[in-house]
């Protein structure tokens, strides 16, 4: 599934518990996330939180935002059993 937010196209990699609210995502997803390959959105206390991750090939890659650690991040830093989604930015 693909979605368009703020004129950028994303592929939905995961949508755990049908979490994506496109209207809320439209408000929260700013240009700050433009350099990230993946966006993780999780719901904590009824609020959407976003975090960016990159593949090793991205010039902005570092261990803190490594995509291969995204599920570890969900386990350690997101509320237990939370709703979450992962979007992959489609670059043109």
ROKOLGU-20183 format. One line per field, with one value per atom (N, C-alpha, C, CB): residue number from 1; atom name; z, x, y. Coordinates in nm, 4 decimals. Glycine has a CB too. Example, Ala and Ser with C-alpha at 12.3 -4.5 7.8 and 13.67 -1.06 7.14 Angstrom:
! ROKOLGU-20183
n: (1:1:1:1:2:2:2:2)
atom: (N:CA:C:CB:N:CA:C:CB)
c3: (0.7800:0.7800:0.7800:0.9046:0.7080:0.7140:0.7870:0.5725)
c1: (1.3190:1.2300:1.3200:1.1308:1.2850:1.3670:1.2900:1.4084)
c2: (-0.5690:-0.4500:-0.3300:-0.4473:-0.2250:-0.1060:0.0030:-0.0598)
! end
This chain:
! ROKOLGU-20183
n: (1:1:1:1:2:2:2:2:3:3:3:3:4:4:4:4:5:5:5:5:6:6:6:6:7:7:7:7:8:8:8:8:9:9:9:9:10:10:10:10:11:11:11:11:12:12:12:12:13:13:13:13:14:14:14:14:15:15:15:15:16:16:16:16:17:17:17:17:18:18:18:18:19:19:19:19:20:20:20:20:21:21:21:21:22:22:22:22:23:23:23:23:24:24:24:24:25:25:25:25:26:26:26:26:27:27:27:27:28:28:28:28:29:29:29:29:30:30:30:30:31:31:31:31:32:32:32:32:33:33:33:33:34:34:34:34:35:35:35:35:36:36:36:36:37:37:37:37:38:38:38:38:39:39:39:39:40:40:40:40:41:41:41:41:42:42:42:42:43:43:43:43:44:44:44:44:45:45:45:45:46:46:46:46:47:47:47:47:48:48:48:48:49:49:49:49:50:50:50:50:51:51:51:51:52:52:52:52:53:53:53:53:54:54:54:54:55:55:55:55:56:56:56:56:57:57:57:57:58:58:58:58:59:59:59:59:60:60:60:60:61:61:61:61:62:62:62:62:63:63:63:63:64:64:64:64:65:65:65:65:66:66:66:66:67:67:67:67:68:68:68:68:69:69:69:69:70:70:70:70:71:71:71:71:72:72:72:72:73:73:73:73:74:74:74:74:75:75:75:75:76:76:76:76:77:77:77:77:78:78:78:78:79:79:79:79:80:80:80:80:81:81:81:81:82:82:82:82:83:83:83:83:84:84:84:84:85:85:85:85:86:86:86:86:87:87:87:87:88:88:88:88:89:89:89:89:90:90:90:90:91:91:91:91:92:92:92:92)
atom: (N:CA:C:CB:N:CA:C:CB:N:CA:C:CB:N:CA:C:CB:N:CA:C:CB:N:CA:C:CB:N:CA:C:CB:N:CA:C:CB:N:CA:C:CB:N:CA:C:CB:N:CA:C:CB:N:CA:C:CB:N:CA:C:CB:N:CA:C:CB:N:CA:C:CB:N:CA:C:CB:N:CA:C:CB:N:CA:C:CB:N:CA:C:CB:N:CA:C:CB:N:CA:C:CB:N:CA:C:CB:N:CA:C:CB:N:CA:C:CB:N:CA:C:CB:N:CA:C:CB:N:CA:C:CB:N:CA:C:CB:N:CA:C:CB:N:CA:C:CB:N:CA:C:CB:N:CA:C:CB:N:CA:C:CB:N:CA:C:CB:N:CA:C:CB:N:CA:C:CB:N:CA:C:CB:N:CA:C:CB:N:CA:C:CB:N:CA:C:CB:N:CA:C:CB:N:CA:C:CB:N:CA:C:CB:N:CA:C:CB:N:CA:C:CB:N:CA:C:CB:N:CA:C:CB:N:CA:C:CB:N:CA:C:CB:N:CA:C:CB:N:CA:C:CB:N:CA:C:CB:N:CA:C:CB:N:CA:C:CB:N:CA:C:CB:N:CA:C:CB:N:CA:C:CB:N:CA:C:CB:N:CA:C:CB:N:CA:C:CB:N:CA:C:CB:N:CA:C:CB:N:CA:C:CB:N:CA:C:CB:N:CA:C:CB:N:CA:C:CB:N:CA:C:CB:N:CA:C:CB:N:CA:C:CB:N:CA:C:CB:N:CA:C:CB:N:CA:C:CB:N:CA:C:CB:N:CA:C:CB:N:CA:C:CB:N:CA:C:CB:N:CA:C:CB:N:CA:C:CB:N:CA:C:CB:N:CA:C:CB:N:CA:C:CB:N:CA:C:CB:N:CA:C:CB:N:CA:C:CB:N:CA:C:CB:N:CA:C:CB:N:CA:C:CB:N:CA:C:CB:N:CA:C:CB:N:CA:C:CB:N:CA:C:CB:N:CA:C:CB)
c3: (0.0000:0.0000:0.0000:0.1223:-0.0773:-0.0842:-0.0408:-0.2271:0.0227:0.0619:0.0253:0.2149:0.0087:-0.0208:0.0936:-0.1595:0.1535:0.2636:0.2295:0.4019:0.2316:0.2032:0.0735:0.3193:-0.0305:-0.1634:-0.1694:-0.2111:-0.0697:-0.0710:-0.0677:0.0502:-0.1432:-0.1513:-0.0583:-0.2963:0.0121:0.1064:0.0805:0.2516:0.1015:0.0988:0.2435:0.0233:0.2718:0.4068:0.4214:0.4348:0.5061:0.5297:0.6323:0.5774:0.7405:0.8445:0.8925:0.9632:0.9309:0.9881:1.0989:0.8789:1.2094:1.3221:1.3887:1.4245:1.3868:1.4449:1.3741:1.5922:1.2428:1.1608:1.2244:1.1406:1.2418:1.3163:1.2354:1.3723:1.1086:1.0297:1.0233:0.8887:1.0668:1.0538:0.9641:1.1965:0.8373:0.7405:0.7748:0.6030:0.8305:0.8664:0.9772:0.9124:1.0788:1.1875:1.1373:1.3047:1.0515:0.9946:0.9101:0.9104:0.8384:0.7562:0.8430:0.6838:0.9630:1.0544:1.1141:1.1664:1.1458:1.2191:1.1317:1.3032:1.0103:0.9247:0.8541:0.8212:0.9109:0.8600:0.7728:0.9770:0.7216:0.6404:0.7185:0.5853:0.8486:0.9326:0.8926:1.0817:0.8514:0.8191:0.6740:0.8493:0.5950:0.4519:0.4238:0.3882:0.5113:0.4878:0.5393:0.5514:0.5976:0.6505:0.5472:0.7803:0.5404:0.4494:0.5025:0.4267:0.6344:0.6988:0.8110:0.7534:0.8313:0.9410:1.0246:0.8878:1.1541:1.2487:1.3201:1.3512:1.3216:1.3971:1.5010:1.3040:1.6259:1.7303:1.8118:1.8221:1.8675:1.9482:2.0955:1.9116:2.1692:2.3128:2.3805:2.3467:2.4728:2.5460:2.4497:2.6381:2.3467:2.2456:2.1635:2.3116:2.1573:2.0791:1.9797:2.1710:1.8593:1.7574:1.7768:1.6169:1.7853:1.7931:1.6669:1.9235:1.6127:1.4910:1.5166:1.3762:1.4491:1.4573:1.3207:1.5696:1.2753:1.1454:1.1553:1.0777:1.0524:1.0429:0.9011:1.0812:0.8881:0.7573:0.7291:0.7472:0.5999:0.5559:0.5549:0.4148:0.5510:0.5533:0.4343:0.5563:0.3240:0.2045:0.2127:0.0841:0.3107:0.3263:0.3886:0.4142:0.3341:0.3865:0.5299:0.2977:0.5758:0.7126:0.8096:0.7141:0.7646:0.8469:0.9685:0.7639:1.0819:1.2010:1.2829:1.2858:1.3808:1.4583:1.5309:1.5591:1.5680:1.6407:1.5563:1.6888:1.4272:1.3408:1.2343:1.2735:1.2665:1.1729:1.1573:1.2203:1.0328:1.0067:1.0600:0.8574:1.0562:1.1040:1.2531:1.0765:1.3248:1.4684:1.4997:1.5420:1.3984:1.4207:1.5127:1.2881:1.4986:1.5854:1.7286:1.5295:1.7441:1.8775:1.9424:1.8705:1.8643:1.9133:1.9597:1.8028:1.8808:1.9177:2.0507:1.8075:2.0679:2.1919:2.3125:2.1766:2.2952:2.4078:2.4400:2.3797:2.3373:2.3591:2.3343:2.2738:2.2876:2.2658:2.3738:2.1230:2.4018:2.5032:2.4625:2.5231:2.5593:2.5339:2.4616:2.6669:2.3511:2.2769:2.2033:2.3691:2.1848:2.1219:1.9744:2.1345:1.9236:1.7812:1.7141:1.7512:1.5980:1.5275:1.3772:1.5816:1.3023:1.1586:1.1146:1.0804:1.0009:0.9411:0.7958:0.9520:0.7583:0.6209:0.5582:0.6166:0.4323:0.3568:0.2541:0.2877:0.2575:0.1614:0.0230:0.2049:-0.0748:-0.2134:-0.2760:-0.2915:-0.3090:-0.3657:-0.5173:-0.3211:-0.5755:-0.7211:-0.7860:-0.7586)
c1: (0.0846:0.0000:0.0894:-0.0964:0.0514:0.1252:0.0343:0.1800:0.0961:0.0226:0.1062:-0.0108:0.0410:0.1090:0.0792:0.0633:0.1869:0.1767:0.2670:0.2168:0.2128:0.2898:0.3696:0.3843:0.3060:0.3659:0.4815:0.4140:0.4974:0.5982:0.5254:0.6979:0.5794:0.5160:0.5866:0.5176:0.5072:0.5580:0.4928:0.5332:0.5711:0.5187:0.4971:0.6160:0.3821:0.3546:0.4215:0.1996:0.5247:0.5979:0.5236:0.7418:0.4799:0.4004:0.2945:0.4900:0.1801:0.0720:0.0098:-0.0354:0.0818:0.0425:-0.0840:0.1573:-0.1892:-0.3194:-0.3846:-0.3026:-0.3646:-0.4282:-0.4122:-0.5775:-0.2904:-0.2561:-0.2622:-0.1205:-0.2375:-0.2182:-0.3449:-0.1733:-0.3297:-0.4324:-0.3704:-0.4785:-0.4069:-0.3417:-0.3563:-0.3978:-0.4685:-0.4887:-0.3907:-0.6357:-0.3754:-0.2816:-0.1377:-0.2999:-0.1088:0.0252:0.0585:0.0370:-0.0374:-0.0200:0.0269:-0.1527:-0.0267:0.0102:0.1495:-0.0918:0.1861:0.3100:0.4329:0.2914:0.4149:0.5279:0.5800:0.4871:0.6846:0.7410:0.8637:0.7787:0.9237:1.0450:1.1626:1.0832:1.1553:1.2607:1.2870:1.2218:1.1836:1.1948:1.2331:1.0651:1.2602:1.2884:1.4125:1.3054:1.5112:1.6359:1.6336:1.7497:1.5233:1.5137:1.4521:1.4307:1.5047:1.4514:1.3217:1.5543:1.3117:1.1959:1.1452:1.2315:1.0159:0.9528:0.8749:0.8589:0.9044:0.8287:0.7307:0.9234:0.6063:0.5053:0.4467:0.3945:0.4451:0.3826:0.2876:0.4899:0.1879:0.0873:0.1179:-0.0581:0.1461:0.1716:0.0824:0.3238:0.0022:-0.0896:-0.1771:-0.0108:-0.2260:-0.3143:-0.2495:-0.4375:-0.1152:-0.0425:0.0477:0.0401:0.0553:0.1426:0.2840:0.0905:0.3793:0.5209:0.5888:0.5891:0.6817:0.7521:0.9021:0.7212:0.9684:1.1147:1.1630:1.1587:1.2739:1.3300:1.4429:1.3790:1.4549:1.5602:1.6160:1.5060:1.7432:1.8076:1.8726:1.9109:1.8843:1.9607:2.1083:1.9138:2.1962:2.3404:2.3864:2.4170:2.3163:2.3565:2.3263:2.2877:2.2473:2.2116:2.3293:2.0833:2.3633:2.4757:2.4532:2.5007:2.3296:2.2976:2.2902:2.1659:2.3292:2.3233:2.4143:2.3626:2.3645:2.4471:2.3800:2.4657:2.4496:2.3980:2.2682:2.5020:2.2491:2.1289:2.0039:2.1425:2.0171:1.8991:1.9083:1.8795:1.9766:1.9937:1.8633:2.1065:1.8203:1.6940:1.6949:1.6652:1.8082:1.8124:1.7807:1.9490:1.7806:1.7499:1.6076:1.8489:1.5244:1.3922:1.3043:1.3216:1.3070:1.2227:1.2766:1.2131:1.4071:1.4655:1.4208:1.6205:1.4177:1.3702:1.2245:1.3836:1.1419:1.0009:0.9903:0.9241:1.0700:1.0666:1.1144:1.1525:1.2218:1.2835:1.2194:1.4282:1.1774:1.1392:0.9928:1.2210:0.9173:0.7741:0.6966:0.7303:0.5770:0.4937:0.4654:0.3608:0.4629:0.4391:0.3053:0.4408:0.3100:0.1880:0.1293:0.0865:0.2083:0.1555:0.1214:0.2571:0.0386:0.0103:0.1252:-0.1288:0.1672:0.2739:0.2647:0.4109:0.3364:0.3484:0.4883:0.2415:0.5284:0.6580:0.6324:0.7600:0.6831:0.6709:0.8094:0.6016:0.8194:0.9437:0.9236:0.9851:1.0108:1.0004:1.0410:1.0883:0.9591:0.9881:1.0516:0.8588:1.1790:1.2528:1.2418:1.4021:1.2244:1.2098:1.3375:1.0975)
c2: (-0.1174:0.0000:0.1240:-0.0004:0.2230:0.3486:0.4627:0.3732:0.5626:0.6819:0.8048:0.6798:0.9166:1.0425:1.1388:1.1021:1.1902:1.2859:1.4042:1.2205:1.5232:1.6446:1.6320:1.6754:1.5830:1.5679:1.4683:1.7008:1.3842:1.2784:1.1443:1.2923:1.0496:0.9185:0.8206:0.8659:0.7408:0.6419:0.5072:0.6867:0.4033:0.2672:0.2250:0.1683:0.1658:0.1171:-0.0191:0.1080:-0.0270:-0.1506:-0.2354:-0.1210:-0.1713:-0.2367:-0.1390:-0.2848:-0.1937:-0.1133:-0.1966:-0.0715:-0.2086:-0.2926:-0.2378:-0.3020:-0.3157:-0.2784:-0.1597:-0.2457:-0.1498:-0.0448:0.0927:-0.0753:0.1324:0.2537:0.3822:0.2396:0.3769:0.4987:0.5838:0.4629:0.7074:0.8105:0.9178:0.8695:0.9179:1.0063:1.1543:0.9813:1.1944:1.3357:1.3770:1.3603:1.2944:1.3253:1.3210:1.2266:1.2246:1.2129:1.3352:1.0852:1.3857:1.5068:1.6241:1.5433:1.6349:1.7439:1.7256:1.7543:1.6013:1.5742:1.5539:1.4540:1.5054:1.4700:1.5950:1.3618:1.6547:1.7800:1.7521:1.8738:1.8590:1.8472:1.7890:1.9829:1.7924:1.7333:1.5885:1.7406:1.5173:1.3750:1.3483:1.3062:1.4512:1.4352:1.3505:1.5708:1.3538:1.2800:1.1370:1.3525:1.0956:0.9590:0.8662:0.9564:0.7437:0.6425:0.5825:0.5322:0.5706:0.5086:0.5979:0.3683:0.5968:0.6700:0.5691:0.7852:0.5670:0.4849:0.5765:0.4113:0.5399:0.6129:0.5196:0.6693:0.5635:0.4823:0.5692:0.4175:0.5042:0.5735:0.5477:0.5262:0.6554:0.6470:0.7501:0.6713:0.7039:0.7915:0.8725:0.8863:0.8053:0.8630:0.9743:0.9160:0.9761:1.0745:1.0019:1.1688:1.0547:0.9998:1.0525:1.0339:0.9589:0.9956:0.9431:0.9377:1.0198:0.9806:0.9745:1.0786:0.8800:0.8664:0.8221:0.7638:0.8798:0.8469:0.7460:0.9715:0.6634:0.5620:0.5621:0.4205:0.5196:0.5155:0.3809:0.6250:0.3520:0.2362:0.2748:0.1870:0.1752:0.2019:0.2848:0.0717:0.2767:0.3504:0.5006:0.2918:0.5425:0.6838:0.7591:0.6996:0.8757:0.9538:1.0009:1.0736:1.0036:1.0455:0.9277:1.1207:0.8109:0.6892:0.7009:0.5660:0.6546:0.6317:0.5229:0.7636:0.4697:0.3562:0.3900:0.3101:0.5145:0.5549:0.5416:0.6972:0.5709:0.5662:0.4563:0.7008:0.3471:0.2363:0.1582:0.1428:0.1414:0.0720:-0.0710:0.0709:-0.1377:-0.2762:-0.2883:-0.3358:-0.1772:-0.1777:-0.1305:-0.0902:-0.1145:-0.0547:-0.1388:-0.0347:-0.2706:-0.3537:-0.3573:-0.4965:-0.3460:-0.3344:-0.2031:-0.3421:-0.0959:0.0337:0.0223:0.1423:-0.0437:-0.0609:-0.1343:-0.1380:-0.2384:-0.3176:-0.2374:-0.4429:-0.1598:-0.0891:0.0455:-0.0682:0.1204:0.2592:0.2924:0.3443:0.1959:0.2178:0.1434:0.1705:0.1906:0.1264:-0.0183:0.2047:-0.1070:-0.2493:-0.2681:-0.3297:-0.3404:-0.3694:-0.2505:-0.4233:-0.1456:-0.0240:-0.0476:0.0908:0.0399:0.0432:0.1181:0.1111:0.0694:0.1386:0.1120:0.0951:0.1946:0.1730:0.2120:0.2538:0.1547:0.1877:0.2259:0.0672:0.3429:0.3915:0.3981:0.5310:0.3602:0.3746:0.4851:0.2398:0.5840:0.6944:0.6468:0.8139:0.6765:0.6426:0.7654:0.5977:0.7534:0.8663:0.8616:0.8642:0.9777:0.9861:1.0310:1.0806)
! end
